[in-house]
Amino acid sequence: MAGRTAPFSKFEWMIAWRYIRARRAEGGVSVMTWISLIGVALAVFALVATMAVRSGFRAEFVDTILGANAHVTVYQSLEVSETGATSRAIADFDAVAARIRDIDGVTRAAPLIKGQVMANKNNNNTGVEIYGISKENLKTIPRIANPIEGRGSIEDFMDGVAIGSGVARELGVNVGDRIKIISPNGVKTAFGTKPRVNAYDVTYIFTAGRYDIDKTRIYMPFVEAQSFFNREGVADEIEVFVTDPENVDDLTIPLIAAGGNRTLLWTWRDSAGGFLRALAVEDNVMLVIMGILVLVAAMNIISGLIMLVKNKGRDIGILRTMGLTEGSVLRVFFLCGAGIGTLGTLIGVVFGCLFAIYIDPVFSFINYLSGGGVWDPSIRGIYSLPAQLMLGDVVFAVVLSLGLSWTVTIFPARRAARMNPVEALRYE
């Protein structure tokens, strides 16, 4: 049909660009354009930054769990002896550990001795948890062998104990100092049980990255721990690391078969599952809130376009009488709104990505302005606010923002397209 043009022709882009940058004196709404642009940019920035921090926090939390704790703990059900004594000790721990190592997907199986005691240095005391482990197995724990910060040498482990940096801080000790380990379940005498007190040199201090681990954990040579806790010839549990911790449940049957009839399992998901589920709920809520924020910012585009259509009523009437179709008018105003939404989205994505990349100096500056103490590791478990840019998160933010901003643009654009040219020019 004569007069029809291809969609999104060059002249439609030219008219839309002229309307977007028009001053108020020319019938434009440049102030509203800037408000809409900044609103969309800030909303997308907040969305990208929030999703990056969310991904980083979960990744860091899970990494510290998997890097310093067993992926699966193998222990045994309670056994009652003929004398009425109860025990969960694993007598054939070497054989059980060997069978577990033969399972496909298992990278390490280490017998452990565990006990809660008190550590002392001069007048400083703190409650700690002892992990009795061999030197070879200790060197295979990622966050201990390759800590965020370490003092001393893990090679000297057999000459003393390895302690977390939080324990060292509480006791006021450094590498080479001597600490006392006090257990209430010590030597049995005719007058009752006498507390056991042994002194050990601190040979290695590690910072695993988890506040609760660094503040409470001490590693002791396995044989020494057996003697200290009266566990000669047995182990309390077997610490298992696997190649795919996310699918650790797939190894449940093979691990139980290797452990024997009394075998019980405790996975990292069991210990941290409640927190991870709470984190997932919080993530979903934050995602909804940020999505609403983007929608509110996109609604500013509607306000700007409605004002633009009102101010450009005479222009619309003239263009229609010159033969411009409803479709062309709709596309012109759609390009106005979509252009604002697209540019705002790009600006928001750029600043959101920069925030995630340079989060450490940004957070340090915020911490400085607030006088410190913004991030409490004793509450949050990790020492700093992490951020991890994920391509899927960025793409989601872009799609959400563009989808909302382009969709809301259609309504005022349709209003402009359906404007009667006679009515538009009636009072001109």
ChimeraX attribute file (.defattr): number of C-alpha atoms within 10 A of each C-alpha:
attribute: neighborCount
match mode: 1-to-1
recipient: residues
	/A:1	4
	/A:2	5
	/A:3	8
	/A:4	11
	/A:5	14
	/A:6	8
	/A:7	10
	/A:8	13
	/A:9	12
	/A:10	9
	/A:11	12
	/A:12	20
	/A:13	17
	/A:14	11
	/A:15	15
	/A:16	20
	/A:17	16
	/A:18	13
	/A:19	21
	/A:20	23
	/A:21	16
	/A:22	17
	/A:23	13
	/A:24	13
	/A:25	8
	/A:26	11
	/A:27	18
	/A:28	23
	/A:29	21
	/A:30	18
	/A:31	14
	/A:32	19
	/A:33	23
	/A:34	17
	/A:35	16
	/A:36	26
	/A:37	25
	/A:38	20
	/A:39	24
	/A:40	33
	/A:41	29
	/A:42	22
	/A:43	27
	/A:44	32
	/A:45	26
	/A:46	22
	/A:47	29
	/A:48	29
	/A:49	27
	/A:50	20
	/A:51	25
	/A:52	24
	/A:53	19
	/A:54	22
	/A:55	19
	/A:56	19
	/A:57	20
	/A:58	18
	/A:59	15
	/A:60	19
	/A:61	21
	/A:62	17
	/A:63	16
	/A:64	20
	/A:65	21
	/A:66	20
	/A:67	22
	/A:68	20
	/A:69	20
	/A:70	22
	/A:71	25
	/A:72	26
	/A:73	20
	/A:74	27
	/A:75	23
	/A:76	19
	/A:77	15
	/A:78	11
	/A:79	12
	/A:80	11
	/A:81	9
	/A:82	6
	/A:83	6
	/A:84	8
	/A:85	8
	/A:86	12
	/A:87	13
	/A:88	17
	/A:89	19
	/A:90	24
	/A:91	14
	/A:92	12
	/A:93	21
	/A:94	16
	/A:95	12
	/A:96	20
	/A:97	21
	/A:98	15
	/A:99	16
	/A:100	25
	/A:101	20
	/A:102	14
	/A:103	15
	/A:104	11
	/A:105	16
	/A:106	20
	/A:107	15
	/A:108	22
	/A:109	24
	/A:110	26
	/A:111	24
	/A:112	26
	/A:113	25
	/A:114	20
	/A:115	15
	/A:116	17
	/A:117	18
	/A:118	17
	/A:119	25
	/A:120	19
	/A:121	18
	/A:122	11
	/A:123	7
	/A:124	11
	/A:125	17
	/A:126	15
	/A:127	17
	/A:128	21
	/A:129	17
	/A:130	26
	/A:131	21
	/A:132	26
	/A:133	23
	/A:134	20
	/A:135	17
	/A:136	11
	/A:137	16
	/A:138	21
	/A:139	15
	/A:140	17
	/A:141	18
	/A:142	16
	/A:143	22
	/A:144	26
	/A:145	19
	/A:146	16
	/A:147	17
	/A:148	11
	/A:149	13
	/A:150	17
	/A:151	15
	/A:152	16
	/A:153	14
	/A:154	20
	/A:155	13
	/A:156	14
	/A:157	22
	/A:158	16
	/A:159	13
	/A:160	20
	/A:161	26
	/A:162	31
	/A:163	27
	/A:164	26
	/A:165	28
	/A:166	20
	/A:167	23
	/A:168	24
	/A:169	12
	/A:170	17
	/A:171	18
	/A:172	16
	/A:173	18
	/A:174	18
	/A:175	17
	/A:176	13
	/A:177	13
	/A:178	18
	/A:179	21
	/A:180	16
	/A:181	20
	/A:182	19
	/A:183	19
	/A:184	14
	/A:185	14
	/A:186	16
	/A:187	15
	/A:188	11
	/A:189	8
	/A:190	6
	/A:191	6
	/A:192	9
	/A:193	12
	/A:194	14
	/A:195	12
	/A:196	16
	/A:197	16
	/A:198	11
	/A:199	15
	/A:200	16
	/A:201	17
	/A:202	23
	/A:203	23
	/A:204	25
	/A:205	27
	/A:206	28
	/A:207	21
	/A:208	25
	/A:209	27
	/A:210	24
	/A:211	21
	/A:212	17
	/A:213	24
	/A:214	21
	/A:215	22
	/A:216	22
	/A:217	21
	/A:218	26
	/A:219	24
	/A:220	28
	/A:221	22
	/A:222	21
	/A:223	16
	/A:224	19
	/A:225	23
	/A:226	21
	/A:227	11
	/A:228	23
	/A:229	21
	/A:230	13
	/A:231	18
	/A:232	13
	/A:233	13
	/A:234	18
	/A:235	25
	/A:236	22
	/A:237	22
	/A:238	26
	/A:239	21
	/A:240	22
	/A:241	24
	/A:242	21
	/A:243	13
	/A:244	14
	/A:245	20
	/A:246	13
	/A:247	9
	/A:248	18
	/A:249	13
	/A:250	12
	/A:251	17
	/A:252	14
	/A:253	10
	/A:254	14
	/A:255	23
	/A:256	17
	/A:257	13
	/A:258	19
	/A:259	25
	/A:260	11
	/A:261	10
	/A:262	14
	/A:263	16
	/A:264	16
	/A:265	17
	/A:266	15
	/A:267	19
	/A:268	18
	/A:269	19
	/A:270	10
	/A:271	12
	/A:272	13
	/A:273	12
	/A:274	11
	/A:275	12
	/A:276	15
	/A:277	12
	/A:278	10
	/A:279	15
	/A:280	14
	/A:281	12
	/A:282	13
	/A:283	17
	/A:284	11
	/A:285	12
	/A:286	16
	/A:287	16
	/A:288	13
	/A:289	13
	/A:290	21
	/A:291	20
	/A:292	13
	/A:293	19
	/A:294	27
	/A:295	19
	/A:296	17
	/A:297	26
	/A:298	31
	/A:299	19
	/A:300	22
	/A:301	29
	/A:302	20
	/A:303	15
	/A:304	25
	/A:305	28
	/A:306	19
	/A:307	17
	/A:308	25
	/A:309	23
	/A:310	15
	/A:311	16
	/A:312	17
	/A:313	21
	/A:314	20
	/A:315	15
	/A:316	23
	/A:317	21
	/A:318	15
	/A:319	16
	/A:320	20
	/A:321	14
	/A:322	10
	/A:323	12
	/A:324	17
	/A:325	17
	/A:326	19
	/A:327	16
	/A:328	22
	/A:329	24
	/A:330	21
	/A:331	24
	/A:332	25
	/A:333	31
	/A:334	24
	/A:335	24
	/A:336	26
	/A:337	30
	/A:338	24
	/A:339	21
	/A:340	25
	/A:341	30
	/A:342	21
	/A:343	16
	/A:344	27
	/A:345	28
	/A:346	18
	/A:347	18
	/A:348	28
	/A:349	25
	/A:350	14
	/A:351	18
	/A:352	25
	/A:353	20
	/A:354	14
	/A:355	21
	/A:356	21
	/A:357	17
	/A:358	11
	/A:359	19
	/A:360	15
	/A:361	11
	/A:362	13
	/A:363	17
	/A:364	14
	/A:365	13
	/A:366	13
	/A:367	14
	/A:368	12
	/A:369	9
	/A:370	10
	/A:371	9
	/A:372	12
	/A:373	9
	/A:374	12
	/A:375	14
	/A:376	13
	/A:377	16
	/A:378	12
	/A:379	10
	/A:380	15
	/A:381	15
	/A:382	20
	/A:383	14
	/A:384	17
	/A:385	16
	/A:386	21
	/A:387	25
	/A:388	21
	/A:389	20
	/A:390	15
	/A:391	10
	/A:392	9
	/A:393	18
	/A:394	20
	/A:395	13
	/A:396	15
	/A:397	25
	/A:398	20
	/A:399	13
	/A:400	18
	/A:401	28
	/A:402	23
	/A:403	16
	/A:404	20
	/A:405	29
	/A:406	22
	/A:407	14
	/A:408	20
	/A:409	28
	/A:410	20
	/A:411	17
	/A:412	23
	/A:413	25
	/A:414	17
	/A:415	15
	/A:416	26
	/A:417	23
	/A:418	14
	/A:419	17
	/A:420	15
	/A:421	18
	/A:422	13
	/A:423	12
	/A:424	18
	/A:425	15
	/A:426	10
	/A:427	7
	/A:428	8
